[in-house]
């Protein structure tokens, strides 16, 4: 879950930078929170699929 969260935050920051949105317009905690939740969900789902209950 931590790896999914970290990768999602990095990918989100890269995509925001790629479209030209200035990173200064985002509060750091808002950026991390908005990207960490789906990243954690993706990591949890992959863990459940790979290792079962």
C-alpha positions in Angstrom: 0.0 0.0 0.0 2.8 2.4 0.7 4.5 1.7 -2.6 1.2 2.3 -4.4 0.7 5.5 -2.5 4.2 6.8 -3.2 4.0 5.9 -6.9 0.6 7.5 -7.3 1.8 10.8 -5.7 4.8 10.8 -8.0 2.8 10.1 -11.1 0.2 12.7 -10.2 2.8 15.3 -9.6 4.4 14.5 -13.0 1.1 14.6 -14.8 0.2 18.0 -13.2 3.6 19.4 -14.2 3.2 17.9 -17.8 -0.1 19.8 -18.4 1.5 23.1 -17.3 -0.3 23.6 -14.0 2.1 25.3 -11.6 2.9 23.2 -8.6 2.8 26.3 -6.4 -0.9 26.5 -7.0 -1.4 23.3 -5.0 -1.0 23.0 -1.3 1.4 20.1 -0.7 -1.0 18.4 1.8 -3.9 18.6 -0.7 -1.8 17.2 -3.5 -0.6 14.3 -1.4 -4.0 13.5 0.1 -5.8 13.6 -3.3 -3.3 11.2 -4.8 -2.5 9.0 -1.8 -6.0 7.7 -1.3 -6.4 6.1 -4.8 -2.8 4.9 -4.6 -3.5 3.2 -1.3 -6.6 1.6 -2.7 -4.8 0.3 -5.7 -2.0 -1.1 -3.6 -4.5 -2.8 -1.3 -6.4 -4.3 -4.2 -3.2 -5.7 -5.8 -2.1 -7.1 -2.4 -5.5 -8.8 -2.0 -5.4 -10.2 -5.5 -1.8 -11.5 -5.2 -1.9 -12.9 -1.7 -5.6 -13.5 -1.0 -6.9 -13.2 2.5 
